[in-house]
Amino acid sequence: MPKKRSGGGLSPTQQAAKFLGVSVLAGAVMAGIALPAAGALGLAAKGSVQGFDDIPDNLKSPSLSQRTTILDSKGGQIATVYSRDRTVVDLKAISPYMQKAIVAIEDSRFYQHGAIDLKGILRAVNQNAQNGGVAQGASTLTQQLVKNYFVEEAGDDPTKVAEATQQTIGRKIRELKYAIQLEEKLGKKKILENYLNITFFGEQAYGVEAASQRYFSKPAKDLNLQESALLAGIVQSPSRYDPVNDEEEAVKRRNTVLQRMAEVHDISQDQADAAKATKLGLHVSQPKNGCITAIKGASFFCKYVEKVFLSDPVFGKTKEERAKVWNQGGLTIRTTLDPQSQASIQASLKDHVYKSDKVAAAATLVEPGTGKILGMGQSKPYGYGKNETEYNYSVNYDMGGSNYGFPTGSTFKPFVAAAALEQGRPATQEYSSPNKMPYPSPVQTCGSKPWTNQGNEQVPNESASEQGPYQLKEAMAKSVNTYFVQMISDIGLCPVMNQIDKLGVVQGNGDKLPEVPAIALGAKGISPLTMATAYAAFASRGMYCTPVAIESISQQISGHEKSLDVPKSTCSRAMSETTADTVNSLLSGVIDSGTGQQAGLTDRANAGKTGTTDERKNAWFVGYTPNLSGAVWVGSASQRVQMRGIQIGGVWHDKVYGGQVPGPIWRDLMTGALSGKDAPSFNLVNIPDPEKDKGKGQDDNNKGRGRHGGRGNDNTTGNTITGQSDGGVTFPTPSVSFPDGWIQGTTNSGNTNSGNGNGGQR
């Protein structure tokens, strides 16, 4: 009985028979003869070899997956992403040394034989039989190309990869037939070009261009003799001959290739000897794959672009179709990211909040009238280590956001004001605005059943001194809670819900906000991108534009370039110009003389609103100029840090307010982003001051030019005065808590007050 090799393999006699069988099959293939599933010499079990004529005639050359390049709006590279690092190049862009080296070591008779090299098969049969194993292969470059096609089509699916590489006669026969087709269809030069572009060279590099850049930091056209020999030698076993991890083995293999090139007369023996005497000469470039490598802190924006691509139907009807295009790569994606704005965001965040702080900060900039996202960043960098995160605090949960957005506090109040103005309420609307009051009840909703205050829930103002009556201008500047709750009671909840629908305002999990009066206090989680985009509608005189991150996309496939459709911003009127102008006038006052004085820009028209939530877990400033809107959030993603007695960015804060920490961040990032750009004015309206305030020197006709200096107070739910004073304003301590589970948007089943938890203010 023949002796088997260790591991249950075939004996030398059986190996010889098998290889001889393959050669017979190869000859039959070349003659175009169909063979049955089981042949002579016991080649395979029944059914393991498919009938030659049953194999489909057309082998589709796969579109090779390549790297995708993501650019900013000016054409600068942000990052490269890929499932396989590959750049397809023409044969003329590959060094002649490289072409000769790969042929010499892999298939020295490439230009003499057809798709199959019978001489090589017989030589391999003899050699392998003598060695008692597989010492030599017999596949031509064309056959190897076909095998690589199968592997490429399998992608990253391990089962499909195993099927594509399984050592069966059936796969070999398919490989042989398709090799004949390629020889007839492509010719030798194109086959060589395709092979050099598809094959794996180790170190995550697919194709010779990526390999040349990885190992030598140069294009493949500039490879010299010894460099070409090294790369050609790697192909047989990328792990064994990896020059980065095993220089000795790599040198031996390179020299084997050089000697083979001399034997087939591609180079002289003297050239081979001289090249063998050289060092490897590596100049390794580390792989730069993925958004984690993005420059200027744009990793989170880069991931947002990827999420947009994988979720938007414009790139494919199903998620599988979109993923296939993304993994295929070869894309050049020009985004809306403005490098000046992005650099300014990162510089401001770095100055004001350290990555090691207990809290984080996130900022997003949006262009009014277009919806273009110009910048997106946060204080904790993208990554998986300490003080790093993969969560994008600026966006909704389905786009990679943390939690479900963050409670916005009083930054929500301008939406209530806009809804009331749209309902015909004047800018001088006055309410009694007591220091503390029960939520009004009943309040009309969009349905037939009104909201009722079954639990007699109370809403307080920030301090005991805040007691009405107030008109809208002063109530907005001081961020008076009871005023805006009374406003909702007056106009009903439905106008507010309709207004925020027009402004694209939803919770961070995509759900609509609860239809309750406390909506005015910003108790529910919303993302900074949503807030910046909504406020941009005020800046553009009432036109809301959905946010967009992608300007254009082109794709290289099989040497051809095509353009892809991209998502477009949809703009619609969210409110009248008069309403928007009135809100702009109100929010200019917030920066001039209200809670947002520390955020004010001194060189251009600007407006905005502060917000701080219960227990000081979140602080916001959302503001804008006529040509740029931005939202800044500061807090803990886990919502477990109360910003009292805390150091942020090296500065100690007894209590954090929206105007005190997010405000200066906004001021600095807006200053940098707008440097050198136009400074248009708002179309402000004259809002008379109430009689009691006349003579205070208020400038009703200001152009929105902010002052900075004194710190404005920043309302947070509660009415206890602690006596802390800064800039002439007293800062009290909040004393009302949110219901359990509010950050997740949970509600209490069966309670009509569900979702009515106290939000923050100022």
Disulfide bonds with the S-S distance in Angstrom:
Cys291-Cys302 1.99
Cys446-Cys494 2.21
Cys545-Cys571 2.09
